[in-house]
């Protein structure tokens, strides 16, 4: 049989996904009393800009951040929505408010986002002991502390809390990226950085156990996207050696190999968590798998440029560490939906939407994320 024209394949894909979305939305709307998210800049919805914004941020609170969907900067590291936004949409929930926007609020009972751009999985002391400067002094441990501080305002008695949290969805979002970025940016070798991977994964697993101790019984654990495909890595770490590049997509193989090592250990950790805590439902979301397909076959997803940043300071990959997106002199593409890379390390809303579709409706969550909607 001859293959259908691209336009027909696309519209067929759209129609199927449209009706799937309607079906799932009707079936799972408000399936959880609350959704809580932990993570870094890939899921931050406005926490970092609350942390001494004038000196820490410098650009994400300015145009063109947020231009595509919200029409103004929200503190998200993208031109629009990020993956957690699409996840909560799929379950009929409103977008998660950032915890730091109102840490004493009483309106977080339906969920809150603790993710902070630049956050690490490991405690900040790990980096201080090695004289490494952090993007922001926030770690997964700090986010867990915020959760514990907030918990008394969410539920009353221990029985109430167990009931409430056992039905809520915990998203242990993508985190660990900055544990590797921080030392790499400061000259530590890839081989040395890779030695910390087991410790990073163990920290994420320990965080899951802490949340289980608070009563969590429905948890999504997300792995890392391919750092070797970012225009930042391609600009800073490329060498004049053809074997460094994956011939399938042009990404840096060595750096993606380390991310795959992290993801392999994380998947094994989730398997162990399932065995040790059979009363808890875990979903392992393969962000890497859902992401790498975009780089391997960009035109299948209507991307015309897979490796250059939409917003940046020029150069072969439109990334310049001296002129970041939204800094004076930056370049901006005409249509972010045609790009995967937004600002050098974060992605466009269009890319996040495709990744989200893969983990929500596609084969990149094990088991399906909708398996968590049952009692």
C-alpha positions in Angstrom: 0.0 0.0 0.0 1.3 3.4 -0.9 1.9 5.7 2.1 -0.6 8.4 2.7 0.4 12.0 2.0 1.9 13.8 4.9 -1.0 16.2 5.2 -3.5 13.3 5.4 -1.3 11.4 8.0 -1.1 14.6 10.1 -4.9 15.3 10.0 -5.6 11.6 10.7 -3.3 11.8 13.7 -4.9 15.0 14.9 -8.4 13.6 14.6 -7.5 10.4 16.6 -5.8 12.4 19.3 -8.7 14.9 19.4 -11.2 12.2 20.1 -8.9 10.5 22.5 -8.5 13.8 24.4 -12.3 14.3 24.6 -12.7 10.7 25.8 -10.0 10.9 28.4 -11.1 14.4 29.5 -14.7 13.2 30.1 -13.5 10.1 31.9 -10.8 11.5 34.1 -11.8 15.1 34.7 -10.9 16.0 38.3 -9.8 12.4 39.0 -7.4 13.6 41.7 -8.3 16.0 44.6 -4.8 17.5 44.1 -1.7 17.4 41.9 1.7 18.2 43.4 4.7 18.7 41.2 8.5 18.8 42.0 11.3 19.6 39.6 13.4 22.1 37.9 13.1 24.7 35.0 11.4 22.2 32.7 8.3 22.4 34.9 8.7 25.6 36.9 5.6 27.7 36.5 6.8 30.8 38.3 8.8 29.9 41.4 12.3 31.1 40.3 11.1 34.7 39.5 10.0 34.9 43.2 13.5 34.2 44.4 15.3 37.5 44.2 14.1 37.9 40.7 16.1 41.0 39.8 19.4 39.2 40.1 18.6 35.6 39.6 16.3 35.8 36.6 17.4 38.6 34.4 15.5 37.4 31.4 12.6 35.0 31.9 10.4 37.7 33.2 10.7 39.6 29.9 9.3 39.2 26.4 9.5 36.9 24.4 9.0 34.4 27.3 5.3 33.5 27.4 4.5 35.1 24.0 2.8 32.1 22.4 0.1 31.1 24.8 -0.1 33.4 27.8 0.9 36.5 25.8 3.1 37.6 28.8 6.0 36.2 30.8 4.8 33.9 33.6 8.0 32.5 34.9 7.9 29.5 32.6 11.1 28.8 30.7 9.4 28.7 27.3 7.3 30.7 24.8 4.2 29.1 26.3 3.1 26.0 28.3 5.4 23.4 29.7 4.9 19.7 30.1 3.2 19.8 33.6 0.6 22.2 32.1 -0.4 19.6 29.5 -0.5 16.9 32.2 -2.9 18.8 34.4 -5.0 19.8 31.4 -5.3 16.1 30.5 -6.9 15.5 34.0 -9.2 18.5 33.9 -7.2 20.4 36.5 -6.3 24.1 36.4 -2.7 25.0 36.0 -0.7 24.5 39.1 0.1 27.8 41.0 3.8 28.2 42.0 4.3 27.7 45.7 6.5 30.8 46.2 3.9 33.1 44.6 1.9 32.8 47.8 3.6 30.4 50.3 1.0 31.1 53.0 -2.0 30.7 50.7 -5.0 28.5 51.6 -5.9 27.9 48.0 -3.4 25.1 47.3 -5.8 22.3 48.3 -6.2 21.3 44.6 -2.5 21.3 44.0 0.7 23.3 43.8 4.0 23.4 41.9 7.2 23.3 43.9 9.5 23.1 40.9 12.2 25.8 40.7 14.3 26.6 37.7 18.0 25.7 38.3 17.1 23.3 41.2 19.2 20.2 41.8 18.3 16.8 43.1 21.4 16.7 45.4 21.5 19.1 48.4 23.2 22.4 47.8 26.0 21.4 50.3 27.2 18.8 47.8 28.2 21.5 45.4 29.4 24.0 48.0 31.8 21.3 49.3 33.2 21.0 45.8 33.4 24.8 45.4 30.9 24.8 42.5 28.5 27.7 42.0 24.8 27.0 41.7 22.3 28.7 39.5 20.0 28.9 42.5 20.2 27.6 46.1 17.3 25.2 45.8 17.2 21.4 45.8 14.7 18.6 45.9 15.2 18.5 49.7 14.1 22.1 49.9 11.0 21.4 47.8 10.1 18.5 50.1 10.4 20.8 53.0 8.0 23.3 51.4 5.6 20.4 50.9 5.9 19.4 54.6 5.4 23.0 55.7 2.3 23.3 53.5 0.8 20.0 54.5 -1.0 21.1 57.7 -3.0 23.6 55.7 -4.1 21.0 53.2 -5.6 18.4 55.6 -6.5 18.2 59.3 -6.0 14.9 61.1 -3.6 12.2 60.1 -6.5 10.1 58.9 -7.7 13.1 56.7 -4.2 13.6 55.3 -3.7 9.9 54.5 -7.1 9.9 52.7 -6.3 13.1 50.8 -2.8 12.3 49.8 -3.5 8.7 48.9 -5.9 10.0 46.2 -3.7 12.9 45.0 -1.2 12.7 42.1 2.4 13.3 42.9 4.6 14.2 39.9 8.3 13.7 40.8 9.2 15.8 37.7 12.3 15.9 35.7 15.2 16.7 38.0 18.9 15.9 38.0 19.7 17.9 34.9 21.3 20.7 36.9 23.3 18.2 39.0 25.2 17.5 35.8 25.0 21.0 34.2 26.5 22.8 37.1 29.9 21.0 37.1 30.1 20.6 33.4 29.7 24.4 32.9 32.5 24.9 35.4 35.0 22.7 33.7 34.5 19.3 35.4 35.1 16.5 33.0 32.1 14.4 31.7 33.7 11.3 33.1 33.9 12.8 36.6 30.4 14.2 36.4 29.1 10.7 35.4 30.4 9.3 38.7 27.7 11.3 40.5 24.8 9.7 38.6 24.1 6.9 41.1 24.0 9.4 43.9 21.6 11.7 42.0 19.2 8.8 41.3 19.4 7.5 44.9 18.4 11.0 46.0 15.3 11.0 43.7 14.4 7.6 44.9 14.7 8.7 48.5 12.4 11.7 47.8 9.8 9.2 46.5 10.1 7.3 49.8 9.6 10.5 51.8 6.4 11.3 49.9 5.2 7.7 50.4 5.8 8.3 54.1 3.4 11.2 53.9 0.7 9.0 52.4 1.3 9.3 48.6 0.0 6.3 46.7 -0.1 7.6 43.1 3.2 8.8 41.7 4.7 9.7 38.3 8.5 9.6 38.1 10.0 11.4 35.0 13.4 10.8 33.5 15.7 13.3 31.7 15.5 14.7 28.2 18.6 14.5 25.9 21.0 17.3 26.9 23.3 16.5 24.0 20.7 17.9 21.6 20.5 21.3 23.2 22.0 24.3 21.3 23.8 25.2 24.6 25.6 21.9 24.7 26.3 21.9 21.0 27.8 25.3 21.3 29.9 24.8 24.4 30.9 21.2 24.2 31.3 20.4 20.4 34.7 19.2 19.3 36.0 19.0 15.7 35.4 15.3 15.7 32.6 13.8 13.6 32.3 10.7 15.8 31.1 13.0 18.6 27.8 13.6 16.7 25.0 11.1 16.3 24.5 10.7 12.6 20.8 10.2 13.1 20.1 13.6 14.6 23.3 15.7 15.0 23.2 15.5 18.8 26.3 15.0 21.0 26.4 11.3 21.7 28.7 11.4 24.8 26.4 13.7 26.7 23.3 11.8 25.7 24.9 8.6 26.8 25.3 10.0 30.3 21.7 11.0 30.4 20.7 7.5 29.2 22.8 6.1 32.0 20.9 8.2 34.5 17.6 7.1 33.0 18.6 3.4 33.1 19.4 3.7 36.8 16.2 5.7 37.5 14.1 3.1 35.8 15.7 0.4 37.9 15.1 2.5 41.0 11.4 2.8 40.1 11.2 -1.0 39.7 12.7 -1.4 43.2 10.2 1.1 44.6 7.4 -0.9 43.1 8.7 -4.1 44.8 9.2 -2.4 48.2 5.9 -0.4 48.1 3.3 -2.6 46.4 0.5 -0.4 47.8 1.8 2.5 45.7 1.1 2.9 42.0 4.1 4.2 40.0 4.3 5.4 36.5 7.7 5.8 34.9 7.5 8.5 32.2 10.1 8.3 29.5 10.7 11.9 28.6 13.9 10.9 26.8 12.1 8.5 24.4 9.3 11.0 23.8 11.9 13.8 23.1 14.5 12.0 21.0 11.9 11.0 18.4 11.5 14.8 17.6 15.2 15.2 16.9 15.4 11.9 14.9 12.5 12.9 12.7 11.7 16.6 13.1 9.7 17.0 9.9 7.3 14.3 11.0 6.3 16.7 13.8 6.4 19.8 11.5 9.6 21.1 12.9 11.9 22.8 10.3 14.8 23.3 12.7 15.7 20.8 15.3 19.0 22.0 16.8 19.1 25.8 16.5 17.5 27.8 19.3 14.5 29.9 18.3 15.6 32.7 20.8 19.2 33.4 21.3 22.3 35.4 20.6 23.5 34.2 17.3 26.1 31.7 16.1 25.7 28.3 14.3 23.1 27.1 16.9 21.8 30.6 17.8 23.2 30.3 21.3 25.6 32.7 22.8 26.3 32.6 26.6 26.9 36.4 26.5 23.6 37.2 24.8 20.8 35.0 26.2 17.2 35.0 25.0 15.6 38.3 26.0 18.9 40.0 26.6 19.7 43.1 24.5 20.7 42.1 21.0 19.0 38.7 21.0 17.5 37.0 17.8 14.0 35.6 17.7 12.6 33.2 15.1 9.4 34.0 13.3 7.5 30.9 14.3 8.4 29.1 17.6 6.2 26.2 16.6 8.7 25.3 13.9 11.5 24.9 16.4 12.2 22.3 19.1 14.8 24.4 21.0 13.5 27.6 22.6 16.4 29.4 24.3 19.4 27.0 24.2 18.4 24.5 26.9 14.6 24.7 27.3 12.1 23.8 24.6 9.3 25.5 22.8 5.7 24.9 23.7 5.2 23.0 20.5 8.0 20.6 21.5 6.7 20.2 25.0 3.2 19.5 23.6 4.6 16.7 21.5 6.6 15.2 24.4 3.5 15.5 26.6 1.3 13.7 24.1 3.9 10.9 24.0 3.8 10.4 27.8 0.1 11.1 28.3 -1.6 9.4 25.3 1.3 7.6 23.7 3.6 4.7 24.7 6.1 6.6 26.7 4.7 6.1 30.2 4.9 2.7 31.8 2.1 1.9 32.7 -0.3 4.4 31.2 -0.6 7.6 33.2 -4.4 7.0 33.2 -3.9 3.8 35.2 -3.5 6.1 38.2 -7.1 7.4 38.0 -8.5 4.3 39.6 -9.1 3.9 43.3 
